[in-house]
Amino acid sequence: MKSVTGRQRRLETGVAAALLLGLAPAVAAQDQAPALCLTILHNNDAESQLLDAGSGLQAYGGAAEFVSVVRRERADALEIGCGDLAAPDVPRAVVMLSSGDNFLAGPEFAVSLEKGPPYYDSMVVDAIGYDALAIGNHEFDFGPEVLAAFIERTGDVPFLSANLDLADEPELQALASAGRIRSSVVIERDGHRVGVIGATTPQLPYISSPREVRVHEVAPAVGIEIDRLRADGVDMIILISHLQSASEDIELLQQVEGVDVAIAGGGDELLANHDTRLIAEDEREVFGPYPILAEDAAGRHVPVVTTAGSFKYLGRLEVLFDQAGEVMAVTGDPVRVVRQGAADAVAANPEVLEQVTKPVEAALQELAGRTIGTTEVALDGRRESVRTRETNLGDLIADSLLAEVARSGAEFGVGAADVALQNGGGIRNDSVLETGELTALDTFDVLPFANFVTVVEGVGPDQFKTIMENAVSMVEDGGGRFAQIAGFELVYDPSRPALAVDEGGRVVRPGQRVVRITLDDGTPIVAEGAVVDGAPDVAVATVDFLARGGDQYPFGTGEFTPLGVSYQQALSRYITEDLGGTISADRYPEGGSGRITTAE
């Protein structure tokens, strides 16, 4: 923990950020006396990273260590929060908030699902002692029922989102009726009422599986809650949102008036100041200062904060409010969570260590000890690779979808598929699998979601071109919809106009990027950017997430057939049964086999 003097800064850094954004410096309400020093502890995108911060970062993070840091910082804030910004007699209070993605598909959550509620992540939420949590997109990855079970068995903390309509999902609606899911909540602190509003990304239907949950526009929904809270006498308002980036929060604030502090989630950005103590690997990843100052619709300056996820950091923002509920000054930093090897390392919380860390670790060790094959070539699953170009791991996964349909399709009344598509966003290991043994744990790391191998039959050539236009429409942004493929070759031109669709999934601008599609048997589907006369329909092997319109894939409202086999199971079976346990460099060369190329 830093010294008191090292922690105390007024608005200099925040003002610098405001000037960087082209805004005027914030003006403190000097005519009002300080009324409350509120320390806001926060995190986002914990994403079931329960044991440590991940490969290469095992000395950091960990849920048990994070709980220890939260408890230390909570006690510290009540004693010396705001430091010399506030006189000793100014009341001090603390809230603990999450900005969403409180769990994530992966081997850790697979262990939770096998155990059943309360999930291990639920137990961690209880140990942290949140006052409110925003609902992120990954909370819906296993559908509404799993989210409902997560909330039901997680203490009595409210989960917040002002722009979700749950009326057509009975289990979630029941939780809303019981007050467990709300648009906002009022937290009482030392005679003051602090309103907290939640919001969820409008991209939810395209990047997760919310089923019948309807998503409304964020700004109007947040504005309604601000007005309602103000009418109820609440004059301190915090927004906790999962809009996929801090930039989205900055844009949102320009449309509303009355938010005092915004805590963003979903972007995994790291905000830090010049003397913030960071994890060494993160020192080049700083997105901006902590906090950033944004301007709202009335021209007020609002501090915006967020943290890098995976329990690596605890955000700590100290806000001095005046008697009218206006922000007078802010100071703070993200606090890194160190497990070992440094002076600021913390001991694991013993209860979380015994109840969560050890059983999850034991289960993962069992998966890691279950060898399913070997690879003679390094397999590239890095995020920046699988979302922008063909990789050999992407080829392997797409081939496994084709193989699974050939193996299991007849049981479900479908024939072999002609082609296969796997969105890069569904490949999650974000690493290179080096040569050597592959384990069951590796396959869960690579393909963690509850996605099932699915067949869409009778896809016409025009529709298939549109589908592939969608696949390459966001390649320059690293969008998760970029497809790893099997059964055909694709040539596209990223300099040409991209397909554009509206929020309802309707094409508003046809894409012109797809130059050529040729099936593996030599049959042309697209040539010179146009669908070939007489081109055949194709049967597509994919995952149900895409067949249902995830990542805005335009499969339409036609029928599709899930095979009851997860894409992780398909990959494991392909390696063991179809490849005989060996992934060869000849079959899966580094860089891929030329299935996807760009036009010269």
C-alpha positions as CSV (number, residue, x, y, z in Angstrom):
1,M,0.0,0.0,0.0
2,K,1.3,3.5,-0.9
3,S,1.9,6.1,1.8
4,V,-0.9,8.6,2.4
5,T,1.0,11.4,0.8
6,G,1.8,9.3,-2.3
7,R,-1.9,8.6,-2.7
8,Q,-3.2,12.1,-2.5
9,R,-3.7,14.0,-5.7
10,R,-6.4,16.5,-6.7
11,L,-7.7,17.0,-10.2
12,E,-4.4,17.7,-11.9
13,T,-4.3,14.4,-13.8
14,G,-8.0,14.4,-14.5
15,V,-7.8,18.0,-15.8
16,A,-4.9,17.0,-18.1
17,A,-7.2,14.3,-19.5
18,A,-10.0,16.8,-19.9
19,L,-7.8,19.1,-21.9
20,L,-6.6,16.2,-24.0
21,L,-10.3,15.5,-24.8
22,G,-10.7,19.2,-25.8
23,L,-12.7,20.1,-22.7
24,A,-12.4,23.0,-20.3
25,P,-10.9,22.1,-16.9
26,A,-13.4,21.0,-14.2
27,V,-14.6,23.7,-11.8
28,A,-14.9,22.6,-8.2
29,A,-17.9,23.8,-6.2
30,Q,-15.9,25.9,-3.9
31,D,-18.9,27.6,-2.3
32,Q,-20.1,24.3,-0.8
33,A,-18.7,22.6,2.2
34,P,-17.5,19.0,1.8
35,A,-20.2,16.5,2.9
36,L,-18.9,13.1,2.1
37,C,-15.7,11.3,1.0
38,L,-16.9,8.3,-1.0
39,T,-14.3,5.7,-1.9
40,I,-15.6,3.7,-4.9
41,L,-13.9,0.3,-5.1
42,H,-14.6,-1.3,-8.5
43,N,-13.6,-4.0,-11.0
44,N,-14.9,-5.4,-14.2
45,D,-14.4,-8.4,-16.5
46,A,-13.4,-10.8,-13.8
47,E,-14.4,-13.5,-16.3
48,S,-13.9,-16.5,-14.0
49,Q,-10.2,-16.0,-13.8
50,L,-10.3,-17.5,-10.3
51,L,-6.8,-18.9,-9.8
52,D,-4.5,-16.2,-11.2
53,A,-4.3,-13.7,-14.0
54,G,-3.5,-16.3,-16.7
55,S,-0.6,-17.6,-18.7
56,G,2.6,-15.7,-18.0
57,L,0.9,-13.8,-15.2
58,Q,0.6,-16.4,-12.5
59,A,2.2,-14.1,-10.0
60,Y,-0.8,-11.8,-10.2
61,G,-4.6,-11.9,-9.8
62,G,-6.5,-14.7,-8.2
63,A,-9.9,-14.4,-6.6
64,A,-8.6,-15.2,-3.1
65,E,-6.0,-12.6,-3.3
66,F,-8.4,-10.1,-4.8
67,V,-10.7,-10.5,-1.8
68,S,-7.8,-9.7,0.5
69,V,-7.0,-6.5,-1.4
70,V,-10.7,-5.5,-1.3
71,R,-10.9,-5.9,2.4
72,R,-7.6,-4.1,3.0
73,E,-8.6,-1.1,0.8
74,R,-12.1,-1.0,2.3
75,A,-10.6,-0.6,5.8
76,D,-8.0,1.9,4.6
77,A,-10.7,4.0,2.9
78,L,-12.8,4.3,6.1
79,E,-9.8,5.4,8.0
80,I,-8.0,7.8,5.7
81,G,-10.1,8.1,2.5
82,C,-9.5,11.3,0.5
83,G,-6.6,12.2,2.8
84,D,-5.8,15.9,2.7
85,L,-8.7,16.5,0.3
86,A,-11.0,16.4,3.3
87,A,-10.8,17.5,6.9
88,P,-10.9,14.6,9.5
89,D,-14.5,15.4,10.4
90,V,-15.8,14.8,6.9
91,P,-17.6,11.4,6.8
92,R,-16.0,8.6,4.9
93,A,-17.8,5.8,3.2
94,V,-17.1,3.0,0.8
95,V,-19.0,1.2,-2.0
96,M,-17.9,-1.9,-4.0
97,L,-19.2,-2.2,-7.5
98,S,-18.7,-4.4,-10.6
99,S,-19.2,-3.3,-14.2
100,G,-20.1,-6.7,-15.5
101,D,-18.8,-10.0,-17.1
102,N,-18.8,-11.5,-13.6
103,F,-18.2,-15.0,-15.1
104,L,-17.1,-16.4,-18.4
105,A,-17.3,-19.7,-20.3
106,G,-14.0,-21.6,-19.9
107,P,-12.5,-24.5,-17.9
108,E,-13.0,-22.8,-14.6
109,F,-16.7,-22.2,-15.2
110,A,-17.1,-25.7,-16.7
111,V,-16.0,-26.9,-13.2
112,S,-18.7,-24.7,-11.7
113,L,-21.3,-26.1,-14.0
114,E,-20.3,-29.6,-13.1
115,K,-20.5,-28.7,-9.4
116,G,-23.9,-26.9,-9.8
117,P,-25.1,-23.7,-7.9
118,P,-23.8,-21.9,-6.0
119,Y,-21.1,-21.6,-8.7
120,Y,-17.6,-20.8,-7.6
121,D,-17.9,-17.4,-9.1
122,S,-21.0,-16.8,-7.0
123,M,-19.1,-17.7,-3.9
124,V,-16.4,-15.2,-4.8
125,V,-19.0,-12.4,-5.4
126,D,-20.3,-13.1,-1.9
127,A,-16.8,-12.9,-0.4
128,I,-16.0,-9.7,-2.1
129,G,-19.1,-8.0,-0.7
130,Y,-20.4,-6.0,-3.7
131,D,-23.0,-3.4,-3.2
132,A,-24.2,-3.8,-6.9
133,L,-23.1,-5.6,-10.1
134,A,-23.8,-4.6,-13.7
135,I,-25.0,-7.3,-16.0
136,G,-22.5,-7.9,-18.8
137,N,-22.8,-9.8,-22.1
138,H,-20.9,-12.9,-20.9
139,E,-23.5,-13.5,-18.2
140,F,-25.8,-14.7,-21.0
141,D,-23.3,-17.0,-22.7
142,F,-25.0,-20.1,-21.3
143,G,-28.5,-18.7,-21.7
144,P,-30.9,-17.1,-19.2
145,E,-31.3,-20.1,-17.0
146,V,-27.6,-20.2,-16.0
147,L,-27.7,-16.5,-15.3
148,A,-30.8,-16.9,-13.2
149,A,-29.1,-19.7,-11.2
150,F,-26.0,-17.6,-10.7
151,I,-28.1,-14.7,-9.3
152,E,-30.4,-16.9,-7.2
153,R,-27.4,-18.4,-5.3
154,T,-25.4,-15.2,-4.9
155,G,-26.3,-13.5,-1.6
156,D,-28.8,-10.7,-1.9
157,V,-26.8,-8.2,-3.9
158,P,-28.7,-6.5,-6.8
159,F,-27.7,-7.0,-10.4
160,L,-28.4,-3.9,-12.5
161,S,-29.3,-3.1,-16.0
162,A,-31.7,-0.3,-17.0
163,N,-32.0,-1.2,-20.7
164,L,-32.9,-4.9,-20.5
165,D,-36.5,-6.1,-20.8
166,L,-36.8,-9.5,-19.1
167,A,-40.6,-10.0,-19.5
168,D,-40.3,-12.9,-21.9
169,E,-37.8,-14.9,-19.8
170,P,-39.8,-16.1,-16.8
171,E,-36.9,-17.0,-14.5
172,L,-35.1,-13.7,-15.0
173,Q,-38.4,-11.8,-14.7
174,A,-39.1,-13.5,-11.4
175,L,-35.8,-12.3,-10.1
176,A,-36.7,-8.8,-11.3
177,S,-40.0,-9.0,-9.5
178,A,-38.2,-10.0,-6.4
179,G,-35.8,-7.0,-6.7
180,R,-32.7,-9.1,-7.4
181,I,-32.5,-7.6,-11.0
182,R,-33.1,-3.9,-11.1
183,S,-32.5,-0.8,-13.2
184,S,-30.9,1.0,-10.3
185,V,-30.4,0.8,-6.5
186,V,-30.0,3.4,-3.8
187,I,-27.3,2.7,-1.3
188,E,-27.4,4.5,2.1
189,R,-24.1,5.8,3.4
190,D,-23.7,8.0,6.5
191,G,-27.1,9.7,5.9
192,H,-26.5,10.2,2.2
193,R,-28.3,8.3,-0.6
194,V,-26.1,7.1,-3.5
195,G,-27.9,6.0,-6.6
196,V,-26.3,3.3,-8.8
197,I,-27.6,2.7,-12.3
198,G,-26.6,-0.3,-14.5
199,A,-26.5,-0.6,-18.3
200,T,-25.7,-3.4,-20.7
201,T,-24.3,-3.2,-24.3
202,P,-26.9,-3.0,-27.1
203,Q,-24.7,-5.5,-29.0
204,L,-25.9,-8.2,-26.5
205,P,-28.1,-10.2,-29.0
206,Y,-25.2,-10.5,-31.5
207,I,-22.4,-11.4,-29.1
208,S,-24.1,-13.6,-26.5
209,S,-27.2,-15.8,-26.1
210,P,-29.9,-13.7,-24.3
211,R,-32.7,-15.5,-26.1
212,E,-35.9,-13.6,-25.5
213,V,-34.3,-10.8,-23.5
214,R,-35.0,-7.5,-25.3
215,V,-32.3,-4.8,-25.3
216,H,-33.4,-1.1,-25.4
217,E,-31.3,1.9,-26.3
218,V,-29.0,2.8,-23.5
219,A,-29.2,6.6,-23.3
220,P,-33.0,6.9,-22.9
221,A,-33.1,4.1,-20.4
222,V,-30.3,5.6,-18.3
223,G,-32.0,9.1,-18.6
224,I,-35.2,7.7,-17.2
225,E,-33.4,6.3,-14.2
226,I,-31.5,9.5,-13.6
227,D,-34.8,11.5,-13.5
228,R,-36.4,8.9,-11.3
229,L,-33.6,9.0,-8.8
230,R,-33.4,12.8,-8.8
231,A,-37.1,13.0,-8.2
232,D,-36.7,10.7,-5.2
233,G,-34.1,13.0,-3.7
234,V,-31.0,11.2,-4.7
235,D,-28.2,13.6,-5.6
236,M,-25.2,11.4,-6.0
237,I,-25.4,9.0,-9.0
238,I,-22.9,6.4,-10.2
239,L,-23.3,4.6,-13.6
240,I,-21.9,1.1,-13.8
241,S,-22.1,-0.1,-17.4
242,H,-20.9,-2.8,-19.6
243,L,-20.9,-1.1,-23.0
244,Q,-17.7,-2.8,-24.3
245,S,-15.3,0.2,-23.9
246,A,-14.7,3.3,-21.9
247,S,-15.1,5.2,-25.1
248,E,-18.8,4.1,-25.2
249,D,-19.3,5.5,-21.8
250,I,-17.8,8.8,-22.8
251,E,-20.1,9.0,-25.8
252,L,-23.1,8.0,-23.6
253,L,-22.4,10.8,-21.1
254,Q,-22.7,13.3,-23.9
255,Q,-26.4,12.3,-24.2
256,V,-27.4,12.3,-20.6
257,E,-27.2,14.8,-17.6
258,G,-26.9,13.9,-14.0
259,V,-24.3,11.1,-13.7
260,D,-21.6,12.0,-11.2
261,V,-19.2,9.1,-11.8
262,A,-19.1,6.5,-14.6
263,I,-17.5,3.1,-14.2
264,A,-17.0,1.3,-17.5
265,G,-16.7,-2.4,-18.3
266,G,-16.2,-4.7,-21.3
267,G,-13.1,-3.0,-22.8
268,D,-10.5,-4.3,-20.4
269,E,-8.7,-0.9,-20.7
270,L,-6.1,0.0,-18.2
271,L,-6.2,3.5,-16.8
272,A,-3.2,4.7,-14.8
273,N,-1.3,7.8,-13.7
274,H,2.4,8.6,-14.0
275,D,3.2,7.1,-10.6
276,T,0.7,4.2,-10.6
277,R,2.4,0.9,-9.7
278,L,1.5,-1.5,-12.6
279,I,2.1,-5.1,-13.5
280,A,5.2,-4.9,-15.7
281,E,3.6,-6.5,-18.6
282,D,0.9,-3.8,-18.6
283,E,3.1,-0.8,-18.6
284,R,2.8,-0.3,-22.4
285,E,-1.0,-0.9,-22.4
286,V,-2.2,2.2,-20.6
287,F,-5.3,3.6,-22.3
288,G,-5.5,6.9,-20.4
289,P,-5.2,8.5,-17.0
290,Y,-7.2,7.5,-14.0
291,P,-9.8,9.0,-14.1
292,I,-10.6,10.3,-17.6
293,L,-12.8,13.4,-17.5
294,A,-15.8,13.3,-19.9
295,E,-18.4,16.0,-20.6
296,D,-22.1,15.3,-20.1
297,A,-25.0,16.8,-22.0
298,A,-25.0,19.9,-19.7
299,G,-21.3,20.5,-20.0
300,R,-20.5,19.0,-16.6
301,H,-17.3,17.0,-16.2
302,V,-17.7,13.5,-15.1
303,P,-14.9,11.2,-14.0
304,V,-14.8,7.9,-16.0
305,V,-12.9,4.9,-14.7
306,T,-12.4,1.3,-15.6
307,T,-9.8,-1.4,-14.9
308,A,-8.1,-4.3,-16.7
309,G,-10.0,-7.5,-15.9
310,S,-9.1,-11.0,-14.6
311,F,-8.8,-9.8,-11.0
312,K,-5.5,-8.1,-11.9
313,Y,-6.5,-4.7,-10.5
314,L,-8.9,-3.2,-8.0
315,G,-10.0,0.3,-9.0
316,R,-10.0,2.8,-6.2
317,L,-11.6,6.2,-6.9
318,E,-12.0,8.7,-4.0
319,V,-14.7,11.3,-4.6
320,L,-15.3,14.3,-2.5
321,F,-18.9,15.4,-2.7
322,D,-20.3,18.8,-1.4
323,Q,-23.6,19.4,0.4
324,A,-25.4,19.6,-2.9
325,G,-24.1,16.3,-4.2
326,E,-21.7,17.9,-6.6
327,V,-18.2,16.4,-7.1
328,M,-15.6,18.7,-5.6
329,A,-12.5,16.7,-6.2
330,V,-11.3,13.2,-7.2
331,T,-8.2,11.1,-6.7
332,G,-7.3,7.5,-7.1
333,D,-5.4,4.7,-8.8
334,P,-5.9,1.1,-9.8
335,V,-4.3,-1.2,-7.2
336,R,-2.5,-4.2,-8.6
337,V,-3.2,-7.6,-7.1
338,V,0.0,-9.4,-6.5
339,R,0.1,-13.0,-5.4
340,Q,3.9,-13.6,-5.0
341,G,7.3,-12.2,-5.7
342,A,6.9,-8.6,-4.7
343,A,6.8,-6.4,-1.6
344,D,3.1,-5.6,-2.1
345,A,2.1,-9.3,-2.4
346,V,-1.0,-10.2,-0.4
347,A,-1.9,-13.5,1.3
348,A,-4.9,-15.3,-0.1
349,N,-8.1,-15.0,1.8
350,P,-8.3,-18.3,3.7
351,E,-12.0,-19.0,3.2
352,V,-11.9,-18.4,-0.6
353,L,-8.7,-20.4,-0.8
354,E,-10.3,-23.4,0.8
355,Q,-13.8,-23.1,-0.7
356,V,-12.9,-21.9,-4.3
357,T,-9.2,-22.0,-5.2
358,K,-8.3,-25.5,-4.1
359,P,-11.3,-27.4,-5.6
360,V,-11.1,-25.5,-8.9
361,E,-7.4,-26.0,-9.0
362,A,-7.8,-29.7,-8.4
363,A,-10.4,-30.1,-11.1
364,L,-8.2,-28.2,-13.6
365,Q,-5.3,-30.4,-12.8
366,E,-7.3,-33.4,-13.6
367,L,-8.2,-31.9,-17.0
368,A,-4.6,-31.0,-17.5
369,G,-3.5,-34.5,-16.8
370,R,-5.9,-36.0,-19.4
371,T,-3.8,-36.1,-22.6
372,I,-5.8,-36.3,-25.9
373,G,-3.0,-36.1,-28.4
374,T,0.1,-34.3,-29.6
375,T,0.8,-31.5,-32.0
376,E,3.9,-31.4,-34.2
377,V,3.3,-27.8,-35.0
378,A,2.6,-24.7,-32.9
379,L,-1.1,-23.8,-33.2
380,D,-2.0,-20.1,-33.3
381,G,-5.0,-19.1,-31.3
382,R,-4.0,-15.6,-30.5
383,R,-6.9,-13.1,-30.5
384,E,-5.3,-10.8,-33.0
385,S,-4.7,-13.8,-35.4
386,V,-8.0,-15.7,-35.3
387,R,-10.0,-12.5,-35.7
388,T,-8.1,-11.2,-38.7
389,R,-6.7,-14.0,-40.8
390,E,-6.6,-17.8,-41.3
391,T,-4.7,-19.7,-38.7
392,N,-3.8,-23.4,-38.4
393,L,-5.8,-23.7,-35.1
394,G,-8.8,-22.1,-36.9
395,D,-8.4,-24.6,-39.7
396,L,-8.3,-27.5,-37.2
397,I,-11.5,-26.3,-35.5
398,A,-13.4,-25.7,-38.7
399,D,-12.3,-29.2,-39.9
400,S,-13.6,-30.7,-36.6
401,L,-17.1,-29.2,-37.3
402,L,-17.2,-30.9,-40.7
403,A,-16.0,-34.1,-39.2
404,E,-18.6,-34.0,-36.4
405,V,-21.4,-33.5,-38.9
406,A,-20.1,-36.5,-40.9
407,R,-20.0,-38.6,-37.7
408,S,-23.2,-37.6,-36.0
409,G,-25.4,-35.9,-38.6
410,A,-27.3,-39.0,-39.6
411,E,-28.6,-39.5,-36.0
412,F,-30.3,-36.1,-36.4
413,G,-31.6,-36.5,-39.9
414,V,-29.0,-34.4,-41.7
415,G,-26.4,-35.4,-44.3
416,A,-22.7,-34.3,-44.5
417,A,-22.0,-30.6,-44.6
418,D,-20.2,-29.0,-47.5
419,V,-18.5,-26.2,-45.7
420,A,-17.8,-25.1,-42.1
421,L,-17.6,-21.7,-40.3
422,Q,-16.2,-20.9,-36.9
423,N,-16.2,-17.3,-35.7
424,G,-12.9,-16.1,-34.4
425,G,-14.6,-14.7,-31.3
426,G,-15.5,-18.2,-30.2
427,I,-11.8,-19.1,-30.0
428,R,-10.7,-17.9,-26.6
429,N,-7.3,-19.2,-25.6
430,D,-5.5,-16.1,-26.9
431,S,-2.2,-17.9,-27.1
432,V,-0.1,-20.2,-29.2
433,L,-0.3,-23.9,-28.3
434,E,3.3,-25.1,-28.5
435,T,4.4,-28.4,-29.9
436,G,3.9,-31.4,-27.6
437,E,1.1,-32.9,-25.7
438,L,-2.5,-31.5,-25.9
439,T,-4.8,-32.0,-23.0
440,A,-8.5,-31.8,-22.3
441,L,-7.8,-28.6,-20.5
442,D,-6.3,-27.1,-23.7
443,T,-9.6,-27.8,-25.6
444,F,-11.6,-26.1,-22.9
445,D,-9.2,-23.1,-23.0
446,V,-9.6,-22.9,-26.8
447,L,-13.4,-23.5,-27.1
448,P,-15.0,-22.6,-23.7
449,F,-18.6,-21.6,-24.7
450,A,-21.8,-23.6,-24.6
451,N,-21.8,-23.7,-28.4
452,F,-23.2,-26.7,-30.1
453,V,-22.3,-28.1,-33.5
454,T,-25.1,-27.2,-35.9
455,V,-26.1,-27.8,-39.5
456,V,-27.9,-25.2,-41.7
457,E,-29.0,-26.9,-44.8
458,G,-30.1,-25.4,-48.1
459,V,-28.1,-22.2,-47.9
460,G,-28.4,-20.6,-51.4
461,P,-25.3,-19.1,-53.1
462,D,-26.5,-15.5,-52.8
463,Q,-27.1,-16.0,-49.1
464,F,-23.8,-17.8,-48.7
465,K,-22.0,-14.8,-50.3
466,T,-23.8,-12.5,-47.8
467,I,-22.8,-14.7,-44.9
468,M,-19.1,-14.5,-46.0
469,E,-19.4,-10.7,-46.5
470,N,-20.5,-10.5,-42.9
471,A,-17.5,-12.7,-41.9
472,V,-15.0,-10.2,-43.4
473,S,-16.9,-7.0,-42.7
474,M,-15.1,-6.0,-39.5
475,V,-11.6,-7.5,-40.1
476,E,-9.9,-4.2,-39.8
477,D,-11.4,-3.8,-36.3
478,G,-10.5,-7.3,-35.2
479,G,-14.2,-8.2,-34.9
480,G,-15.1,-11.6,-33.5
481,R,-17.2,-12.4,-36.6
482,F,-14.2,-13.1,-38.8
483,A,-14.6,-16.8,-39.9
484,Q,-12.1,-19.7,-39.8
485,I,-13.3,-22.0,-42.5
486,A,-13.3,-25.5,-44.0
487,G,-14.6,-27.0,-47.2
488,F,-13.8,-24.0,-49.5
489,E,-11.4,-21.3,-50.3
490,L,-12.2,-17.6,-49.9
491,V,-10.5,-14.6,-51.5
492,Y,-11.6,-11.2,-50.3
493,D,-10.5,-7.6,-50.8
494,P,-10.5,-5.6,-47.5
495,S,-10.2,-2.3,-49.3
496,R,-13.7,-2.7,-50.8
497,P,-16.9,-1.6,-49.1
498,A,-18.0,-3.8,-46.2
499,L,-21.4,-5.2,-45.7
500,A,-23.5,-3.2,-43.2
501,V,-26.5,-4.4,-41.2
502,D,-28.8,-2.6,-38.9
503,E,-29.7,-3.5,-35.3
504,G,-32.4,-5.9,-36.6
505,G,-29.8,-7.8,-38.7
506,R,-31.2,-6.4,-42.0
507,V,-28.7,-5.7,-44.7
508,V,-28.5,-1.9,-45.3
509,R,-25.5,-2.0,-47.6
510,P,-24.5,-5.1,-49.5
511,G,-20.8,-6.0,-49.1
512,Q,-18.4,-6.0,-52.0
513,R,-15.4,-7.6,-50.3
514,V,-15.9,-11.3,-51.3
515,V,-14.0,-11.8,-54.6
516,R,-14.1,-15.6,-54.9
517,I,-15.5,-18.6,-53.2
518,T,-14.6,-22.1,-54.5
519,L,-15.6,-25.4,-52.9
520,D,-12.9,-27.9,-52.2
521,D,-14.2,-30.0,-55.1
522,G,-13.6,-27.1,-57.5
523,T,-17.2,-25.9,-57.7
524,P,-17.3,-22.1,-58.0
525,I,-19.8,-20.2,-55.9
526,V,-18.5,-16.6,-56.4
527,A,-16.2,-15.4,-59.1
528,E,-14.9,-11.9,-59.7
529,G,-17.2,-10.7,-56.9
530,A,-20.4,-12.1,-58.4
531,V,-22.4,-15.2,-57.6
532,V,-21.9,-17.8,-60.4
533,D,-25.0,-18.7,-62.4
534,G,-26.1,-22.2,-61.4
535,A,-24.0,-22.3,-58.3
536,P,-25.4,-24.9,-55.8
537,D,-26.9,-24.6,-52.4
538,V,-24.6,-25.7,-49.6
539,A,-25.0,-27.3,-46.2
540,V,-23.1,-25.3,-43.5
541,A,-21.6,-26.8,-40.4
542,T,-21.2,-24.1,-37.7
543,V,-22.2,-23.5,-34.1
544,D,-25.7,-22.7,-32.9
545,F,-24.6,-19.2,-31.8
546,L,-24.0,-18.2,-35.4
547,A,-27.0,-20.1,-36.7
548,R,-29.2,-18.0,-34.4
549,G,-27.8,-14.7,-35.7
550,G,-24.9,-14.2,-33.3
551,D,-22.2,-11.8,-34.6
552,Q,-25.0,-10.7,-37.0
553,Y,-24.5,-13.7,-39.2
554,P,-27.4,-13.6,-41.7
555,F,-28.6,-17.2,-41.7
556,G,-32.1,-15.8,-41.6
557,T,-35.1,-17.5,-39.9
558,G,-34.7,-20.8,-41.7
559,E,-34.4,-24.1,-39.8
560,F,-31.1,-25.4,-38.4
561,T,-30.2,-28.6,-36.6
562,P,-28.1,-28.7,-33.4
563,L,-26.3,-32.1,-33.0
564,G,-26.1,-32.1,-29.2
565,V,-22.3,-32.1,-29.3
566,S,-20.4,-29.0,-28.1
567,Y,-17.7,-27.5,-30.3
568,Q,-15.2,-28.4,-27.6
569,Q,-16.2,-32.0,-27.7
570,A,-16.1,-32.0,-31.5
571,L,-12.5,-30.7,-31.4
572,S,-11.5,-33.3,-28.9
573,R,-13.1,-36.1,-30.8
574,Y,-11.6,-34.9,-34.1
575,I,-8.1,-35.0,-32.6
576,T,-8.4,-38.4,-31.0
577,E,-10.6,-40.2,-33.6
578,D,-10.1,-38.6,-37.0
579,L,-6.4,-37.6,-36.6
580,G,-5.4,-40.5,-34.5
581,G,-4.1,-38.2,-31.8
582,T,-1.5,-36.4,-33.9
583,I,-1.7,-33.0,-35.5
584,S,0.9,-32.9,-38.2
585,A,2.7,-29.9,-39.6
586,D,1.9,-31.1,-43.2
587,R,-1.8,-31.0,-42.6
588,Y,-1.9,-27.9,-40.4
589,P,1.1,-25.7,-41.4
590,E,1.9,-22.5,-39.5
591,G,0.0,-19.6,-41.0
592,G,-2.7,-21.9,-42.4
593,S,-3.1,-23.8,-45.7
594,G,-4.2,-21.0,-47.9
595,R,-7.9,-21.3,-47.4
596,I,-8.3,-17.5,-46.9
597,T,-6.3,-15.0,-48.9
598,T,-6.7,-11.4,-49.7
599,A,-6.9,-10.1,-53.3
600,E,-3.8,-8.6,-54.7
